[in-house]
Amino acid sequence: MLALACAFMLLGLVALALAMDRHAAHLPQALAGHRARRALRILGCMGLAASLACTWAGMDGAMAAITWLGLLAPGTLCIAVAMAWAGRSRGGKGPRG
């Protein structure tokens, strides 16, 4: 159940990252509109909620919340590094340019 929670968390974080202005440039033009980014925000929140539900289903109360928060930190770092790498590998502008 914890592996499923990790998968939902990563998918939710990717959707939330792609909903941001900076990372929406990685999307095809058809998906870069306001409505698509709003859908990505909703999908990201649903992914994080599903991740929390999976964690809660596999553990009890406080331990589930601590485990979920513990998974959130490296998951966020993983997505941040992947987005930064994707921007540079496609010839996009870096953080200073």
N, CA, C and O atoms as CSV, one atom per row, in Angstrom:
chain,resi,resn,atom,element,x,y,z
A,1,MET,N,N,0.819,-1.195,0.000
A,1,MET,CA,C,0.000,0.000,0.000
A,1,MET,C,C,0.863,1.259,0.000
A,1,MET,O,O,0.471,2.300,-0.526
A,2,LEU,N,N,2.041,1.141,0.599
A,2,LEU,CA,C,2.931,2.301,0.662
A,2,LEU,C,C,3.493,2.645,-0.723
A,2,LEU,O,O,3.707,3.817,-1.032
A,3,ALA,N,N,3.730,1.633,-1.548
A,3,ALA,CA,C,4.215,1.886,-2.903
A,3,ALA,C,C,3.151,2.620,-3.731
A,3,ALA,O,O,3.473,3.510,-4.517
A,4,LEU,N,N,1.908,2.245,-3.548
A,4,LEU,CA,C,0.816,2.929,-4.241
A,4,LEU,C,C,0.709,4.376,-3.767
A,4,LEU,O,O,0.461,5.281,-4.563
A,5,ALA,N,N,0.895,4.583,-2.477
A,5,ALA,CA,C,0.874,5.946,-1.935
A,5,ALA,C,C,1.998,6.786,-2.544
A,5,ALA,O,O,1.796,7.959,-2.859
A,6,CYS,N,N,3.175,6.191,-2.709
A,6,CYS,CA,C,4.296,6.913,-3.332
A,6,CYS,C,C,3.985,7.257,-4.781
A,6,CYS,O,O,4.288,8.360,-5.238
A,7,ALA,N,N,3.389,6.330,-5.498
A,7,ALA,CA,C,3.055,6.585,-6.899
A,7,ALA,C,C,2.032,7.709,-7.027
A,7,ALA,O,O,2.192,8.598,-7.863
A,8,PHE,N,N,0.983,7.677,-6.205
A,8,PHE,CA,C,-0.013,8.749,-6.236
A,8,PHE,C,C,0.604,10.084,-5.854
A,8,PHE,O,O,0.260,11.119,-6.425
A,9,MET,N,N,1.517,10.061,-4.888
A,9,MET,CA,C,2.152,11.298,-4.448
A,9,MET,C,C,2.996,11.902,-5.574
A,9,MET,O,O,2.928,13.105,-5.825
A,10,LEU,N,N,3.782,11.077,-6.244
A,10,LEU,CA,C,4.613,11.590,-7.331
A,10,LEU,C,C,3.761,12.124,-8.479
A,10,LEU,O,O,4.072,13.169,-9.051
A,11,LEU,N,N,2.696,11.414,-8.815
A,11,LEU,CA,C,1.805,11.891,-9.876
A,11,LEU,C,C,1.140,13.212,-9.487
A,11,LEU,O,O,1.012,14.116,-10.313
A,12,GLY,N,N,0.722,13.318,-8.237
A,12,GLY,CA,C,0.115,14.562,-7.774
A,12,GLY,C,C,1.089,15.717,-7.783
A,12,GLY,O,O,0.729,16.833,-8.158
A,13,LEU,N,N,2.317,15.461,-7.373
A,13,LEU,CA,C,3.321,16.521,-7.361
A,13,LEU,C,C,3.700,16.957,-8.766
A,13,LEU,O,O,3.927,18.142,-9.010
A,14,VAL,N,N,3.768,16.006,-9.695
A,14,VAL,CA,C,4.055,16.360,-11.085
A,14,VAL,C,C,2.935,17.231,-11.652
A,14,VAL,O,O,3.195,18.226,-12.329
A,15,ALA,N,N,1.691,16.849,-11.371
A,15,ALA,CA,C,0.557,17.632,-11.876
A,15,ALA,C,C,0.572,19.042,-11.296
A,15,ALA,O,O,0.316,20.006,-12.018
A,16,LEU,N,N,0.863,19.177,-10.018
A,16,LEU,CA,C,0.926,20.506,-9.407
A,16,LEU,C,C,2.091,21.323,-9.970
A,16,LEU,O,O,1.961,22.531,-10.172
A,17,ALA,N,N,3.205,20.682,-10.218
A,17,ALA,CA,C,4.350,21.403,-10.785
A,17,ALA,C,C,4.042,21.889,-12.198
A,17,ALA,O,O,4.375,23.020,-12.553
A,18,LEU,N,N,3.408,21.040,-13.004
A,18,LEU,CA,C,3.092,21.434,-14.376
A,18,LEU,C,C,1.998,22.495,-14.437
A,18,LEU,O,O,1.835,23.151,-15.465
A,19,ALA,N,N,1.255,22.670,-13.362
A,19,ALA,CA,C,0.221,23.703,-13.321
A,19,ALA,C,C,0.819,25.089,-13.065
A,19,ALA,O,O,0.127,26.095,-13.226
A,20,MET,N,N,2.091,25.155,-12.671
A,20,MET,CA,C,2.743,26.439,-12.419
A,20,MET,C,C,3.176,27.085,-13.729
A,20,MET,O,O,3.447,26.398,-14.714
A,21,ASP,N,N,3.237,28.412,-13.728
A,21,ASP,CA,C,3.620,29.153,-14.931
A,21,ASP,C,C,4.977,28.720,-15.467
A,21,ASP,O,O,5.144,28.537,-16.673
A,22,ARG,N,N,5.929,28.560,-14.586
A,22,ARG,CA,C,7.298,28.261,-14.995
A,22,ARG,C,C,7.408,26.909,-15.692
A,22,ARG,O,O,8.141,26.774,-16.671
A,23,HIS,N,N,6.691,25.919,-15.199
A,23,HIS,CA,C,6.807,24.572,-15.740
A,23,HIS,C,C,5.769,24.267,-16.818
A,23,HIS,O,O,5.869,23.244,-17.496
A,24,ALA,N,N,4.794,25.121,-16.982
A,24,ALA,CA,C,3.792,24.910,-18.023
A,24,ALA,C,C,4.406,25.023,-19.415
A,24,ALA,O,O,3.809,24.577,-20.395
A,25,ALA,N,N,5.592,25.615,-19.506
A,25,ALA,CA,C,6.288,25.719,-20.795
A,25,ALA,C,C,6.696,24.348,-21.311
A,25,ALA,O,O,6.948,24.197,-22.506
A,26,HIS,N,N,6.767,23.342,-20.438
A,26,HIS,CA,C,7.114,21.984,-20.849
A,26,HIS,C,C,5.940,21.268,-21.500
A,26,HIS,O,O,6.119,20.221,-22.122
A,27,LEU,N,N,4.748,21.821,-21.361
A,27,LEU,CA,C,3.551,21.186,-21.917
A,27,LEU,C,C,3.364,21.561,-23.380
A,27,LEU,O,O,3.810,22.625,-23.808
A,28,PRO,N,N,2.709,20.696,-24.149
A,28,PRO,CA,C,2.343,21.107,-25.516
A,28,PRO,C,C,1.407,22.313,-25.456
A,28,PRO,O,O,0.727,22.533,-24.453
A,29,GLN,N,N,1.380,23.072,-26.515
A,29,GLN,CA,C,0.592,24.310,-26.536
A,29,GLN,C,C,-0.885,24.065,-26.247
A,29,GLN,O,O,-1.544,24.913,-25.645
A,30,ALA,N,N,-1.416,22.912,-26.670
A,30,ALA,CA,C,-2.832,22.616,-26.447
A,30,ALA,C,C,-3.153,22.431,-24.969
A,30,ALA,O,O,-4.296,22.636,-24.559
A,31,LEU,N,N,-2.166,22.047,-24.164
A,31,LEU,CA,C,-2.398,21.813,-22.738
A,31,LEU,C,C,-1.943,22.972,-21.859
A,31,LEU,O,O,-2.050,22.892,-20.635
A,32,ALA,N,N,-1.450,24.018,-22.444
A,32,ALA,CA,C,-0.893,25.114,-21.657
A,32,ALA,C,C,-1.932,26.182,-21.305
A,32,ALA,O,O,-1.577,27.196,-20.704
A,33,GLY,N,N,-3.185,25.986,-21.658
A,33,GLY,CA,C,-4.211,26.979,-21.384
A,33,GLY,C,C,-4.634,27.025,-19.923
A,33,GLY,O,O,-4.243,26.184,-19.114
A,34,HIS,N,N,-5.439,28.026,-19.611
A,34,HIS,CA,C,-5.895,28.235,-18.240
A,34,HIS,C,C,-6.735,27.062,-17.729
A,34,HIS,O,O,-6.572,26.630,-16.588
A,35,ARG,N,N,-7.621,26.554,-18.565
A,35,ARG,CA,C,-8.496,25.454,-18.136
A,35,ARG,C,C,-7.702,24.171,-17.894
A,35,ARG,O,O,-7.981,23.432,-16.949
A,36,ALA,N,N,-6.726,23.912,-18.736
A,36,ALA,CA,C,-5.909,22.703,-18.570
A,36,ALA,C,C,-5.075,22.793,-17.298
A,36,ALA,O,O,-4.899,21.797,-16.595
A,37,ARG,N,N,-4.561,23.985,-17.001
A,37,ARG,CA,C,-3.753,24.128,-15.791
A,37,ARG,C,C,-4.616,24.046,-14.537
A,37,ARG,O,O,-4.164,23.575,-13.493
A,38,ARG,N,N,-5.842,24.501,-14.643
A,38,ARG,CA,C,-6.760,24.343,-13.509
A,38,ARG,C,C,-7.067,22.865,-13.285
A,38,ARG,O,O,-7.137,22.409,-12.144
A,39,ALA,N,N,-7.249,22.125,-14.362
A,39,ALA,CA,C,-7.478,20.681,-14.255
A,39,ALA,C,C,-6.256,19.986,-13.664
A,39,ALA,O,O,-6.398,19.038,-12.891
A,40,LEU,N,N,-5.057,20.446,-14.018
A,40,LEU,CA,C,-3.843,19.870,-13.437
A,40,LEU,C,C,-3.764,20.137,-11.937
A,40,LEU,O,O,-3.321,19.278,-11.174
A,41,ARG,N,N,-4.189,21.316,-11.515
A,41,ARG,CA,C,-4.207,21.607,-10.072
A,41,ARG,C,C,-5.158,20.676,-9.335
A,41,ARG,O,O,-4.831,20.152,-8.271
A,42,ILE,N,N,-6.333,20.478,-9.909
A,42,ILE,CA,C,-7.311,19.590,-9.286
A,42,ILE,C,C,-6.783,18.161,-9.264
A,42,ILE,O,O,-6.910,17.465,-8.257
A,43,LEU,N,N,-6.193,17.725,-10.370
A,43,LEU,CA,C,-5.632,16.383,-10.450
A,43,LEU,C,C,-4.496,16.205,-9.440
A,43,LEU,O,O,-4.375,15.149,-8.819
A,44,GLY,N,N,-3.674,17.226,-9.278
A,44,GLY,CA,C,-2.585,17.159,-8.305
A,44,GLY,C,C,-3.089,17.042,-6.881
A,44,GLY,O,O,-2.562,16.256,-6.093
A,45,CYS,N,N,-4.105,17.820,-6.550
A,45,CYS,CA,C,-4.685,17.733,-5.203
A,45,CYS,C,C,-5.334,16.371,-4.967
A,45,CYS,O,O,-5.252,15.813,-3.873
A,46,MET,N,N,-5.977,15.846,-6.004
A,46,MET,CA,C,-6.582,14.521,-5.875
A,46,MET,C,C,-5.513,13.443,-5.714
A,46,MET,O,O,-5.705,12.485,-4.965
A,47,GLY,N,N,-4.400,13.592,-6.407
A,47,GLY,CA,C,-3.302,12.638,-6.262
A,47,GLY,C,C,-2.719,12.640,-4.864
A,47,GLY,O,O,-2.439,11.581,-4.302
A,48,LEU,N,N,-2.534,13.826,-4.298
A,48,LEU,CA,C,-2.020,13.907,-2.928
A,48,LEU,C,C,-3.028,13.366,-1.920
A,48,LEU,O,O,-2.645,12.721,-0.944
A,49,ALA,N,N,-4.317,13.627,-2.152
A,49,ALA,CA,C,-5.350,13.089,-1.262
A,49,ALA,C,C,-5.411,11.566,-1.363
A,49,ALA,O,O,-5.575,10.888,-0.349
A,50,ALA,N,N,-5.280,11.025,-2.567
A,50,ALA,CA,C,-5.281,9.571,-2.734
A,50,ALA,C,C,-4.059,8.962,-2.061
A,50,ALA,O,O,-4.139,7.880,-1.479
A,51,SER,N,N,-2.939,9.652,-2.140
A,51,SER,CA,C,-1.729,9.182,-1.476
A,51,SER,C,C,-1.918,9.136,0.036
A,51,SER,O,O,-1.524,8.171,0.691
A,52,LEU,N,N,-2.516,10.174,0.577
A,52,LEU,CA,C,-2.781,10.200,2.016
A,52,LEU,C,C,-3.756,9.101,2.416
A,52,LEU,O,O,-3.588,8.465,3.457
A,53,ALA,N,N,-4.772,8.876,1.591
A,53,ALA,CA,C,-5.747,7.818,1.884
A,53,ALA,C,C,-5.090,6.445,1.847
A,53,ALA,O,O,-5.393,5.592,2.681
A,54,CYS,N,N,-4.198,6.226,0.895
A,54,CYS,CA,C,-3.497,4.934,0.833
A,54,CYS,C,C,-2.597,4.738,2.053
A,54,CYS,O,O,-2.502,3.638,2.597
A,55,THR,N,N,-1.951,5.801,2.467
A,55,THR,CA,C,-1.094,5.701,3.649
A,55,THR,C,C,-1.934,5.421,4.891
A,55,THR,O,O,-1.549,4.621,5.744
A,56,TRP,N,N,-3.080,6.083,4.986
A,56,TRP,CA,C,-3.962,5.882,6.130
A,56,TRP,C,C,-4.551,4.472,6.146
A,56,TRP,O,O,-4.789,3.907,7.214
A,57,ALA,N,N,-4.781,3.911,4.973
A,57,ALA,CA,C,-5.338,2.563,4.897
A,57,ALA,C,C,-4.321,1.515,5.348
A,57,ALA,O,O,-4.703,0.457,5.847
A,58,GLY,N,N,-3.043,1.799,5.177
A,58,GLY,CA,C,-2.017,0.834,5.541
A,58,GLY,C,C,-1.495,0.972,6.953
A,58,GLY,O,O,-0.807,0.077,7.443
A,59,MET,N,N,-1.806,2.084,7.628
A,59,MET,CA,C,-1.271,2.332,8.973
A,59,MET,C,C,-2.343,2.947,9.851
A,59,MET,O,O,-3.461,3.214,9.410
A,60,ASP,N,N,-1.974,3.164,11.099
A,60,ASP,CA,C,-2.897,3.776,12.052
A,60,ASP,C,C,-2.548,5.240,12.261
A,60,ASP,O,O,-1.377,5.620,12.272
A,61,GLY,N,N,-3.573,6.050,12.427
A,61,GLY,CA,C,-3.564,7.458,12.792
A,61,GLY,C,C,-2.299,8.269,12.625
A,61,GLY,O,O,-1.916,8.615,11.508
A,62,ALA,N,N,-1.646,8.573,13.745
A,62,ALA,CA,C,-0.517,9.498,13.740
A,62,ALA,C,C,0.665,8.949,12.952
A,62,ALA,O,O,1.382,9.708,12.300
A,63,MET,N,N,0.870,7.659,13.005
A,63,MET,CA,C,1.986,7.068,12.259
A,63,MET,C,C,1.793,7.232,10.755
A,63,MET,O,O,2.764,7.404,10.019
A,64,ALA,N,N,0.553,7.180,10.298
A,64,ALA,CA,C,0.263,7.375,8.874
A,64,ALA,C,C,0.581,8.803,8.453
A,64,ALA,O,O,1.159,9.024,7.390
A,65,ALA,N,N,0.209,9.763,9.274
A,65,ALA,CA,C,0.482,11.168,8.946
A,65,ALA,C,C,1.981,11.447,8.928
A,65,ALA,O,O,2.470,12.156,8.049
A,66,ILE,N,N,2.704,10.900,9.881
A,66,ILE,CA,C,4.154,11.096,9.936
A,66,ILE,C,C,4.826,10.438,8.733
A,66,ILE,O,O,5.736,11.013,8.136
A,67,THR,N,N,4.383,9.245,8.383
A,67,THR,CA,C,4.948,8.553,7.220
A,67,THR,C,C,4.659,9.324,5.937
A,67,THR,O,O,5.535,9.454,5.082
A,68,TRP,N,N,3.444,9.832,5.799
A,68,TRP,CA,C,3.078,10.577,4.596
A,68,TRP,C,C,3.919,11.841,4.466
A,68,TRP,O,O,4.407,12.158,3.381
A,69,LEU,N,N,4.087,12.556,5.561
A,69,LEU,CA,C,4.927,13.758,5.522
A,69,LEU,C,C,6.384,13.403,5.259
A,69,LEU,O,O,7.105,14.150,4.597
A,70,GLY,N,N,6.812,12.251,5.786
A,70,GLY,CA,C,8.169,11.787,5.519
A,70,GLY,C,C,8.382,11.432,4.064
A,70,GLY,O,O,9.483,11.607,3.542
A,71,LEU,N,N,7.356,10.939,3.399
A,71,LEU,CA,C,7.447,10.633,1.973
A,71,LEU,C,C,7.335,11.891,1.115
A,71,LEU,O,O,7.863,11.939,0.003
A,72,LEU,N,N,6.664,12.884,1.620
A,72,LEU,CA,C,6.438,14.112,0.856
A,72,LEU,C,C,7.741,14.870,0.591
A,72,LEU,O,O,7.924,15.430,-0.490
A,73,ALA,N,N,8.630,14.890,1.558
A,73,ALA,CA,C,9.883,15.638,1.401
A,73,ALA,C,C,10.763,15.085,0.279
A,73,ALA,O,O,11.130,15.852,-0.612
A,74,PRO,N,N,11.121,13.804,0.271
A,74,PRO,CA,C,11.952,13.328,-0.847
A,74,PRO,C,C,11.201,13.305,-2.182
A,74,PRO,O,O,11.814,13.456,-3.239
A,75,GLY,N,N,9.893,13.119,-2.137
A,75,GLY,CA,C,9.109,13.150,-3.374
A,75,GLY,C,C,9.150,14.522,-4.014
A,75,GLY,O,O,9.304,14.641,-5.229
A,76,THR,N,N,9.013,15.554,-3.206
A,76,THR,CA,C,9.074,16.925,-3.704
A,76,THR,C,C,10.456,17.241,-4.262
A,76,THR,O,O,10.576,17.876,-5.311
A,77,LEU,N,N,11.485,16.805,-3.571
A,77,LEU,CA,C,12.852,17.027,-4.049
A,77,LEU,C,C,13.082,16.313,-5.379
A,77,LEU,O,O,13.716,16.865,-6.279
A,78,CYS,N,N,12.576,15.105,-5.504
A,78,CYS,CA,C,12.720,14.333,-6.737
A,78,CYS,C,C,12.055,15.051,-7.917
A,78,CYS,O,O,12.638,15.141,-8.998
A,79,ILE,N,N,10.854,15.555,-7.712
A,79,ILE,CA,C,10.142,16.264,-8.776
A,79,ILE,C,C,10.839,17.582,-9.103
A,79,ILE,O,O,10.926,17.952,-10.274
A,80,ALA,N,N,11.331,18.290,-8.103
A,80,ALA,CA,C,12.024,19.561,-8.345
A,80,ALA,C,C,13.284,19.345,-9.168
A,80,ALA,O,O,13.562,20.115,-10.087
A,81,VAL,N,N,14.042,18.317,-8.852
A,81,VAL,CA,C,15.259,18.029,-9.611
A,81,VAL,C,C,14.900,17.606,-11.034
A,81,VAL,O,O,15.560,18.020,-11.987
A,82,ALA,N,N,13.866,16.790,-11.182
A,82,ALA,CA,C,13.456,16.345,-12.518
A,82,ALA,C,C,12.984,17.516,-13.378
A,82,ALA,O,O,13.302,17.569,-14.566
A,83,MET,N,N,12.239,18.448,-12.805
A,83,MET,CA,C,11.774,19.607,-13.567
A,83,MET,C,C,12.934,20.522,-13.957
A,83,MET,O,O,12.964,21.050,-15.069
A,84,ALA,N,N,13.876,20.708,-13.055
A,84,ALA,CA,C,15.033,21.541,-13.372
A,84,ALA,C,C,15.875,20.885,-14.465
A,84,ALA,O,O,16.349,21.563,-15.376
A,85,TRP,N,N,16.059,19.581,-14.377
A,85,TRP,CA,C,16.838,18.858,-15.378
A,85,TRP,C,C,16.132,18.871,-16.730
A,85,TRP,O,O,16.784,19.025,-17.762
A,86,ALA,N,N,14.826,18.713,-16.738
A,86,ALA,CA,C,14.075,18.699,-17.992
A,86,ALA,C,C,14.179,20.050,-18.695
A,86,ALA,O,O,14.289,20.101,-19.919
A,87,GLY,N,N,14.145,21.122,-17.949
A,87,GLY,CA,C,14.269,22.454,-18.534
A,87,GLY,C,C,15.604,22.685,-19.190
A,87,GLY,O,O,15.679,23.316,-20.244
A,88,ARG,N,N,16.654,22.185,-18.587
A,88,ARG,CA,C,17.993,22.389,-19.138
A,88,ARG,C,C,18.281,21.438,-20.290
A,88,ARG,O,O,18.973,21.810,-21.238
A,89,SER,N,N,17.765,20.224,-20.223
A,89,SER,CA,C,18.061,19.256,-21.273
A,89,SER,C,C,17.338,19.574,-22.565
A,89,SER,O,O,17.777,19.144,-23.632
A,90,ARG,N,N,16.242,20.315,-22.504
A,90,ARG,CA,C,15.494,20.690,-23.697
A,90,ARG,C,C,15.935,22.037,-24.250
A,90,ARG,O,O,15.339,22.558,-25.193
A,91,GLY,N,N,16.975,22.592,-23.660
A,91,GLY,CA,C,17.478,23.866,-24.164
A,91,GLY,C,C,16.733,25.062,-23.599
A,91,GLY,O,O,16.863,26.176,-24.107
A,92,GLY,N,N,15.956,24.839,-22.553
A,92,GLY,CA,C,15.211,25.938,-21.955
A,92,GLY,C,C,16.112,26.835,-21.134
A,92,GLY,O,O,17.283,26.524,-20.913
A,93,LYS,N,N,15.574,27.924,-20.694
A,93,LYS,CA,C,16.343,28.863,-19.899
A,93,LYS,C,C,16.500,28.306,-18.483
A,93,LYS,O,O,15.600,27.656,-17.953
A,94,GLY,N,N,17.620,28.565,-17.904
A,94,GLY,CA,C,17.892,28.156,-16.529
A,94,GLY,C,C,17.241,29.119,-15.560
A,94,GLY,O,O,16.505,30.012,-15.982
A,95,PRO,N,N,17.494,28.961,-14.270
A,95,PRO,CA,C,16.868,29.821,-13.289
A,95,PRO,C,C,17.336,31.275,-13.364
A,95,PRO,O,O,16.644,32.169,-12.876
A,96,ARG,N,N,18.485,31.518,-13.961
A,96,ARG,CA,C,18.981,32.903,-14.034
A,96,ARG,C,C,18.816,33.511,-15.429
A,96,ARG,O,O,19.212,34.654,-15.657
A,97,GLY,N,N,18.244,32.768,-16.344
A,97,GLY,CA,C,18.264,33.311,-17.674
A,97,GLY,C,C,16.968,33.383,-18.314
A,97,GLY,O,O,16.867,33.831,-19.456
